[in-house]
Amino acid sequence: MSGASSWVNQCAGRCEPLGIYVGLRDRFDQRMAELYVQVRLPQVSAEDVSKLPVLLARLACGEMALNDYMSSVRLLQDRPKILLEGSIGKGSAINLMKILGYSIGGQRVTNTDLDAYFGQIWRKEGDNVRWSPDIFAELQLIQ
């Protein structure tokens, strides 16, 4: 994206990855935008997200090659998705109403352990909450 005409086209219904569309400029310079596409951020396993700031900084300044980055993180072939029903409330707050299901690679997944894990959303304050960096991997639903 570059210039006002491109911005207008993008705002007509399509936003590029990593773009900000409240102004007339790109979020990153072209080199950084290309780097972020190459590192495949949406596919990085949740277990490796904490490594990203250091790895991306090393890549950006040339201390690390892309191949070294790729061997430092686990990339998922199929990102799990949680299908939720909700509404937009006062002040643009998101109100979650119920979980509709789960999918991996476009295939619906049924799993009672996932139901119990994500059912914690509705727990009252003070209840113990079980947390996992990647419940789908923990339950061996993804590799």
C-alpha positions as CSV (number, residue, x, y, z in Angstrom):
1,M,0.0,0.0,0.0
2,S,1.3,3.5,-0.8
3,G,-0.4,6.8,-1.1
4,A,-3.9,8.1,-0.6
5,S,-5.5,6.2,-3.5
6,S,-4.3,2.9,-2.2
7,W,-5.6,3.8,1.3
8,V,-9.0,4.6,-0.1
9,N,-9.1,1.2,-2.0
10,Q,-8.1,-0.6,1.1
11,C,-10.8,1.0,3.2
12,A,-13.4,-0.1,0.7
13,G,-13.5,-3.5,2.3
14,R,-10.0,-5.1,2.3
15,C,-7.2,-4.5,4.8
16,E,-3.7,-5.7,4.1
17,P,-1.9,-7.7,6.9
18,L,-0.1,-5.5,9.4
19,G,-1.7,-2.3,8.0
20,I,-3.2,0.5,10.0
21,Y,-6.1,2.3,8.2
22,V,-6.7,5.3,10.4
23,G,-4.1,7.4,8.6
24,L,-2.4,7.7,5.2
25,R,0.7,5.7,5.9
26,D,1.9,2.1,6.1
27,R,2.5,0.7,9.6
28,F,6.0,-0.7,8.5
29,D,8.4,0.2,5.9
30,Q,8.5,-2.2,2.9
31,R,11.5,-4.3,4.2
32,M,9.9,-4.9,7.6
33,A,6.5,-5.7,6.1
34,E,8.1,-8.3,3.9
35,L,10.1,-9.7,6.8
36,Y,6.9,-10.1,8.9
37,V,5.2,-12.0,6.1
38,Q,8.2,-14.3,5.8
39,V,8.2,-15.2,9.5
40,R,4.6,-16.4,9.2
41,L,3.4,-14.9,12.5
42,P,-0.1,-16.4,12.3
43,Q,1.3,-19.9,12.2
44,V,3.7,-19.6,15.1
45,S,2.8,-22.1,17.9
46,A,1.5,-20.4,21.1
47,E,4.3,-22.1,23.0
48,D,6.8,-20.0,21.0
49,V,5.1,-16.6,21.1
50,S,7.3,-15.5,24.0
51,K,10.4,-15.9,21.9
52,L,9.2,-13.6,19.1
53,P,10.3,-10.2,20.4
54,V,14.0,-11.3,20.6
55,L,13.9,-13.3,17.4
56,L,12.2,-10.6,15.4
57,A,14.7,-8.0,16.7
58,R,17.6,-10.2,15.7
59,L,16.1,-10.7,12.3
60,A,15.4,-7.0,11.7
61,C,19.0,-6.0,12.5
62,G,20.6,-8.8,10.5
63,E,22.0,-10.8,13.5
64,M,19.9,-13.8,12.5
65,A,19.1,-15.5,9.2
66,L,15.5,-16.4,8.3
67,N,16.5,-20.1,8.3
68,D,17.8,-19.8,11.9
69,Y,14.5,-18.2,12.9
70,M,12.5,-21.0,11.2
71,S,14.4,-23.6,13.2
72,S,13.8,-21.7,16.4
73,V,10.0,-21.7,16.2
74,R,7.3,-24.3,15.6
75,L,4.9,-23.4,12.8
76,L,1.4,-24.9,12.7
77,Q,0.1,-26.1,9.4
78,D,-3.5,-25.6,10.5
79,R,-4.3,-22.9,13.1
80,P,-7.0,-24.0,15.5
81,K,-10.1,-21.7,15.6
82,I,-12.6,-21.2,18.4
83,L,-16.1,-20.4,17.0
84,L,-17.8,-18.0,19.4
85,E,-21.2,-16.2,19.4
86,G,-21.3,-12.8,20.9
87,S,-22.4,-9.2,20.5
88,I,-21.0,-5.7,20.6
89,G,-22.0,-3.9,23.7
90,K,-21.7,-0.5,25.2
91,G,-18.4,1.2,24.4
92,S,-17.7,-1.4,21.7
93,A,-17.2,-4.1,24.4
94,I,-17.4,-7.6,23.1
95,N,-19.9,-9.7,25.0
96,L,-19.3,-13.5,24.6
97,M,-22.5,-15.5,24.7
98,K,-21.5,-19.1,23.9
99,I,-19.0,-21.3,22.3
100,L,-20.3,-22.7,19.0
101,G,-17.4,-25.1,18.4
102,Y,-13.8,-25.6,17.3
103,S,-12.1,-26.2,14.0
104,I,-8.6,-27.1,12.8
105,G,-7.8,-26.7,9.1
106,G,-11.5,-26.2,8.3
107,Q,-12.5,-29.4,10.0
108,R,-14.9,-29.3,13.0
109,V,-13.5,-30.7,16.2
110,T,-15.5,-32.2,19.0
111,N,-13.7,-32.6,22.3
112,T,-15.2,-32.5,25.8
113,D,-11.8,-31.4,27.3
114,L,-11.9,-28.3,25.0
115,D,-15.5,-27.6,26.1
116,A,-14.4,-27.7,29.8
117,Y,-11.3,-25.6,29.2
118,F,-13.0,-22.8,27.2
119,G,-16.1,-23.0,29.5
120,Q,-13.9,-21.3,32.1
121,I,-14.7,-18.0,30.3
122,W,-17.9,-18.0,32.3
123,R,-16.5,-18.8,35.7
124,K,-17.0,-16.4,38.5
125,E,-14.2,-14.3,39.9
126,G,-12.2,-16.1,42.5
127,D,-12.6,-19.6,40.9
128,N,-9.4,-21.4,40.0
129,V,-8.8,-21.1,36.3
130,R,-6.7,-23.7,34.4
131,W,-4.5,-22.0,31.8
132,S,-2.5,-23.6,29.0
133,P,-0.3,-21.8,26.4
134,D,-1.8,-24.1,23.7
135,I,-4.6,-26.3,24.8
136,F,-5.0,-27.8,21.3
137,A,-1.3,-29.0,21.5
138,E,-1.7,-30.2,25.1
139,L,-4.7,-32.3,24.1
140,Q,-2.7,-33.6,21.1
141,L,-5.2,-32.3,18.6
142,I,-2.4,-30.6,16.6
143,Q,1.1,-31.6,16.1
